[in-house]
Amino acid sequence: MGSAPVVGLALGRAVSVEGTGRGQDLIGIVTDSTADLPPTLAAEWGITVVPCLVNFGQETFREGVDLSHAEFYRRLESRSELPTTSSPGPGVFAATYRRLAAETDQIVSLHLSSKLSGVYNSARLGAEQVEGMDIRMVDSGSVSMGLGWLTVMAARAARAGASLDKVVQLVEAAKRRVRVFALLDTLEYLRRGGRMNRLVAVLGTLLDIKPILCVEGGDVLPLARTRSRLKAESRLVSMIEELCPLAELAVLHSRALEAAEGLRDRLAAVFPRQHVVIAEVTTVLGTHVGPNALGAACVVAE
C-alpha cells in the first residue's frame, strides 16, 4: 500500500521551553480519520489525519479521500452485504511520521480506542519502524470527536509552548473528562456487522427501538432505549445537560444534518451555539451506526 494522503501537515508550533537551542520546537500531532475532525478544524490546528479504509467487495477506499459521504451511504443502503473496514497498515503510519521528520523529531499520535479497532496497534508498529524521532502513542479510549477533542487539546498545548511530556500528560489526564453519546435510528447495521452482537442482544431483538449508546473505558455500552425518536432526542439532551459545565461540545450525525442542527439549538441554553462543532461521522463509523444517527462528543470542564 502506498503512502496515504494526510490532512493538515502544518505542525503545532510551540515556543521552546527546554532550552534546546532551536528558536521553535515543533511537535507533530497525528490522528486517524475516525476522529471525525472537520477538515477546517484539522487545518486550523495543524493536525495530520491518516485515513482509515472502507472495503466494498474488492474495492478499497480511503475515507475522506476516495469516497464521498453521499456515495458511501448510497452504497450502504442499496447493498445486501455491509462493507468492511480496516486500519491503515503500519507502513502508512511510518511514512506519515517520516514525512513529518522534515520539520520535527517529536510527535504525539492519538488514535481510536484499541478495544474497538486495530488502528492504535498499527500506528504503534509504524512508529517502531522510524528511527531518530520521539513518537508518543496515545490510546484515546474514545471514538469520533471524543478522540477529536483530545487531538485538538494536544495541538493547542503544543502551540502554547508545552513540552512533549506535558502534552502527553495533559491528554492522558483529559481522557477521563471525555464523553461520547450516540443515538441510533436502527440496530440493523450493528446486527448485520456482527461486531457488536452482544450489545445488540442486551438492547433487544426489536429493530425499531432507538438506543442511546456511550463510549466508556474504551467500550461501547448501552445507556437507554426508546421506541420514539423524539423521546430519545430529549433523553440525549438531558444526558448532556447533566454533564455541564462543558469545555467542548460537538454534535455528531450520519446523513442527519438537520437533526444535528436542531440538537445544537436545543443545547444553546447550556453551551454557546457558535462554539458547537457539527461533524458528520466518517464512513468507517457510518458502517456500524448506519444513516440518521445522532450523537454528541463533549469534554467536561475541570
N, C-alpha and C positions, 0 to 999 in steps of 0.2 A: 504494500500500500504506500502511495506517495505521501508527501507532506501535506497535511490538511491546512487549508487557509484559516487564518485566525482574524478575530476582530480586535481592533484597538491595540496595535503594537507599541503605542506610546507607553511609557512606564510611569509609575507613581514616583514622582521626584521628591526626595527627602533631603533636607539640609543636613550636612554632615554633623553628626553628634558624637562620633567616636574618634575624631582626630585622625582620619586615615590619610590625610594629605590631599585628598581629592576635593575639588570645590563642591561637588554634589555627589552624594551616594544615590544610586538608583536601585530601587527594589522592584523587580518584576512581579506582577500579580497575574496568576494564571488560574482559570477555572474551566469547566466544561459546559456544554450548551444546556444541560439540564438545570442550570442556574436560572434560566428564563430571563436573563438580563436583557432589557430593551437595548438595541444597538446604540442608541444615543447615550444611555447611561454607561455602557461599557466604554464608549469612546471618551466620554467626559472624564472618566477616572483612569483611563489608560489600561484597561483590563483586557488581557488576552483570553479569548474564548475558543476552546478546541471543540469542534463539532462532533457529536456522537452520531451513530449510524442507524438508519432505518432500512429494513430489507423487505421489499415486496417480491416474493418469489426469488428469482435470480437477480433482481435489480437492487442495487445498494445505493442509497442516497445519504449525503451528509446533511444533517438537519440544519436548516437556515442557510444552506448554500445551494443545493441541487433541487430542492423540492419546496414549493410554496405551501403555506398552511392550507390554502383553498384546495390545491390539488391533492394534498395528503388526505384531507377529510373526504373528498370525493371518492378517492380510492378506498378509504377505510369503510365507508358506508355502503359501497357497491360490491365489495368482495366478500365471499363467504369465509375466507381464511384471513385471520389478522396478520399484519406484518410482524416481523420480529425486530428486536432492537439489539444493538451491540455496542461495545465500548471501542473507542479508537485504540489501535494497538500501541504497545509500549514504544515502538519506533516513531509513531506520530508525536507522542509527547516528547521523546528525546529530541526530535527535530525542532520542535517548538522551543524547548529550552536552549538548544544550541543557537537558534535564530536570535533569541534574546541576549545571548552572550556577547553580541557586538556592543551592547550598552551596559550590561550589568553582570555581576557574578553572584548576585543574591536574588533568590526567587521564593515567593510563597505560593504554593499550588494547592488550591482548595477544591474539594470535589464532593459529589453526591455521596450520601451515606453508603458505607461499604456493606451494610446489611441489605441494601436494596439492589446493588449493582457491582460489577467488577471494574468500574471506571477508576476508582481510587487506587486499586491494586495495579491496574495498567499504568497509571501515571507514576506510581512508586517505582515500578520496574523500569519505566522510561528514564526516571531520574538517576537510577543506578548506572545507566549507560553513559552518563555525562560526567566528565571529569573537570575539575577546576572551577566548579560552581557550588555554592552553598544553597541547596534546594530544600526548603522545609515543606513537608507534606502535611496537610490538614484534612482529616476526615470530618466533614461538617456535621455528620449525624442528621442531616436535613436534606431537603429537596426543593426544587423550584426557587422562588425568591427567598426562601429561608436560607439556602446556600447563597443566593444572590446578594442578600443584605450583608452576610458575613464577608463576602468578597469585596463589596463596596467599603465596608468598615476597614478592611485591611488596606485598601488603596488610599483611603483618607488618612489613615495613620501614617503610611509611608510618605505621603505628600507633606504631612505636617512635621516630618522630621524624626519619626520614631525609628529606632534601630530594628534590625531584622528580628532579634529576640523579642523586643517589645511588641512588634506587630503580631507575632505568633501568640504571645501571651494574651494580648487583647482579644484576639479572635477566639482562643480557647475559652476565655472567661465569658465571652458573649454568647457562646453556644447555648448555655442554659436559659437564656432570655429569648430565644427564637421560638416562635410558634407558627405552624403551618396547618391550615384547615382546607378541606376540600369537600364540596357538596356535589355529589354525582347525580346526574339525571337518570342514570340507569346502572345496574350492576352487570349488564350484559358484557361489557368489554373486559372487566375484571374476570368474569366467569370464563369467557372464551379464551383469554390469555393464559389461564391456568396457573399463573404465578402466585395468585393470592386466593386459592380455593378455600383455605382455612378461614380467611377473613370473610369470604362470601358465605361460608357455612354459618359463621357467627351472626352475620347480618340477616340471614334467612334466604329462602329459595325464591321468594316472590320478587320478580324483576322490576316491579313497578314502584318499589319503595325508593325514597330519596335519602340515601345515607349521608351523614356527615362524618368524615374521617379526619384524623390528625396524625402528624408525624411526631413521635416522641421516642427519644433514645435511639433514633435511627430506624425505628419500626413504624409501620402503618397500622394504626389502631382505630376501631370504630368508636364514635362518640354518641351518635344519635341516629335514629331512623324515623322517617315520617312518610305518610302517603301523599302529602301535599307539598308542592314546590314552594308555595307561599309561606307555609309554616316552617319549612326547612330554612328558607332565607331569613326569616325572622329569628330563628334559633341561632343561625350563624352570626347575625348581627349582635345578639345578646352575648354570645361567647366572646366576641372580640371586645365588646364594651366592658366586660368583666375584667379584662386584662389591663385596662387603661390605668395610668397614662402610658402611652406608647412613644418610642423614639422613632420608629419607622413603620410604614404600612404600605403594603402593595395589595392590590386586588387582582386576582388571577381568573382567567377564563379560558375555555376552549370553544372557539366559534360562538361566543356569547357576549359580545362587546356591549350590547345594550343592557344586559343584566349586570355586567360589571360596572358600568357607569351608574346604574341605579343603586348598586351596593355602595359605591363610593359616595353617592349623595346621602344615603341613609347614615353613613358613618361620619358625615361632616360635623355632627354635633360633638364628636369626641376627638376628631383629628382633622387638621386643616385640609380642606378639599384639594387645594392647589398643590399640596405636597404628597398626595396619594399617587403612587405609581400604578398604572394599569398595565399588566403584562399578559400576553397570550402564552399559554403553556406551550412548550416546544413539542414537536411531533413525537419524540420518544415518550413523553408523559402522556400525550394525547392518545397514544396507542392503548394505554391501560385505563384511562378515565373516560375516553370517548368524547363526542361533541356535547356542547351545552353544559359542561361542568363549570362550577363557580367556586372560588376559594379566596383565601387571604393568607398573606405571609407577613408577620409582624415581629418587631423587636420590642420587648417590654422595656420601658425606661428603667434606668438604675435607681 
